Amino acid sequence: MSVAARLRDLRMKKGRSLQEVAEAIGVSKTHVWELEKGRAENPSLEMLTKLSDYFGVTIRSLVGEDLENSSDEKLVRMFRQVGDLTEADRDILDDMIQSLRRRRSDNGSQN
């Protein structure tokens, strides 16, 4: 789930309007709307902090890095297993992941 989708979901669960969120974090209603629609890319750390404080979640959860609460059990299991690896093994795994991501990106740009 994207940051935009998480923001909208959190706002709806809390029963807040765009205006209420905007006023609480000190930005315009339009800016909150743009964040929810994914039109405002790469929100600042300050913005993420304000949003996470307002909604009572961690920044990691807001940006989708909170694997402990993930519904993807396989991903959670894999993440926990990585914790048991040596630093050298983690570096190898990171290289493999980056290679796979580049390959996927390269294949996507050729289509």
C-alpha positions as CSV (number, residue, x, y, z in Angstrom):
1,M,0.0,0.0,0.0
2,S,1.3,3.4,-0.9
3,V,1.8,6.3,1.5
4,A,-1.1,8.0,-0.3
5,A,-3.4,5.1,0.4
6,R,-2.3,4.7,4.0
7,L,-3.0,8.4,4.6
8,R,-6.5,8.2,3.2
9,D,-7.1,5.0,5.1
10,L,-5.9,6.5,8.4
11,R,-8.0,9.7,7.8
12,M,-11.1,7.7,7.0
13,K,-10.7,5.4,10.0
14,K,-10.3,8.4,12.3
15,G,-13.4,10.0,10.7
16,R,-11.5,13.2,9.9
17,S,-12.1,15.6,6.9
18,L,-9.3,16.8,4.7
19,Q,-9.7,20.2,6.4
20,E,-9.4,18.8,9.9
21,V,-6.2,17.0,9.1
22,A,-4.8,20.1,7.3
23,E,-5.5,22.4,10.2
24,A,-4.0,19.9,12.7
25,I,-0.7,19.6,10.8
26,G,-0.5,23.2,9.6
27,V,-0.8,22.8,5.8
28,S,-3.5,23.5,3.3
29,K,-6.4,21.2,2.6
30,T,-5.2,21.0,-1.0
31,H,-1.8,19.7,0.1
32,V,-3.4,16.9,2.2
33,W,-5.6,16.0,-0.8
34,E,-2.5,15.9,-3.1
35,L,-0.7,13.7,-0.6
36,E,-3.6,11.3,-0.5
37,K,-3.8,11.2,-4.3
38,G,-0.1,10.6,-4.6
39,R,0.4,13.9,-6.5
40,A,2.8,15.3,-3.9
41,E,5.7,13.1,-4.2
42,N,8.4,12.6,-1.5
43,P,6.8,14.4,1.5
44,S,9.4,15.9,3.8
45,L,10.5,14.2,7.0
46,E,8.8,17.1,8.9
47,M,5.6,16.4,7.1
48,L,5.8,12.6,7.7
49,T,6.5,13.3,11.4
50,K,3.5,15.6,11.7
51,L,1.2,13.1,10.0
52,S,2.5,10.2,12.0
53,D,2.1,12.1,15.3
54,Y,-1.5,13.2,14.3
55,F,-2.6,9.7,13.4
56,G,-0.7,8.0,16.2
57,V,1.4,5.7,14.0
58,T,5.1,5.4,13.4
59,I,6.8,7.0,10.4
60,R,7.9,3.5,9.4
61,S,4.2,2.3,9.4
62,L,3.2,5.4,7.4
63,V,5.7,4.7,4.7
64,G,5.1,1.0,4.6
65,E,8.1,-0.3,6.4
66,D,6.3,-1.6,9.5
67,L,6.6,-5.3,8.7
68,E,5.5,-6.4,12.2
69,N,2.0,-5.3,11.4
70,S,2.1,-6.6,7.8
71,S,-0.6,-8.9,6.5
72,D,2.0,-10.6,4.3
73,E,3.2,-13.4,6.6
74,K,5.8,-14.6,4.2
75,L,7.4,-11.2,4.0
76,V,7.4,-10.9,7.8
77,R,9.0,-14.4,8.1
78,M,11.7,-13.5,5.6
79,F,12.4,-10.2,7.4
80,R,12.8,-12.0,10.7
81,Q,15.2,-14.5,9.2
82,V,17.4,-11.8,7.8
83,G,17.9,-10.7,11.4
84,D,19.8,-14.0,12.1
85,L,22.3,-13.4,9.2
86,T,25.7,-12.0,9.6
87,E,26.4,-8.5,8.4
88,A,28.3,-9.9,5.4
89,D,25.4,-12.1,4.5
90,R,23.0,-9.2,4.8
91,D,25.2,-7.2,2.4
92,I,25.0,-10.1,-0.1
93,L,21.3,-10.3,0.3
94,D,21.0,-6.5,-0.2
95,D,23.0,-6.8,-3.4
96,M,20.8,-9.5,-4.7
97,I,17.6,-7.5,-3.9
98,Q,19.0,-4.4,-5.7
99,S,20.0,-6.5,-8.7
100,L,16.5,-8.0,-8.9
101,R,15.0,-4.5,-8.6
102,R,17.2,-3.2,-11.4
103,R,16.4,-6.1,-13.6
104,R,12.7,-5.5,-13.0
105,S,13.1,-1.8,-13.7
106,D,15.1,-2.5,-16.9
107,N,12.5,-5.0,-18.2
108,G,9.7,-2.5,-17.4
109,S,11.4,0.3,-19.4
110,Q,11.8,-2.0,-22.4
111,N,8.1,-2.9,-22.6
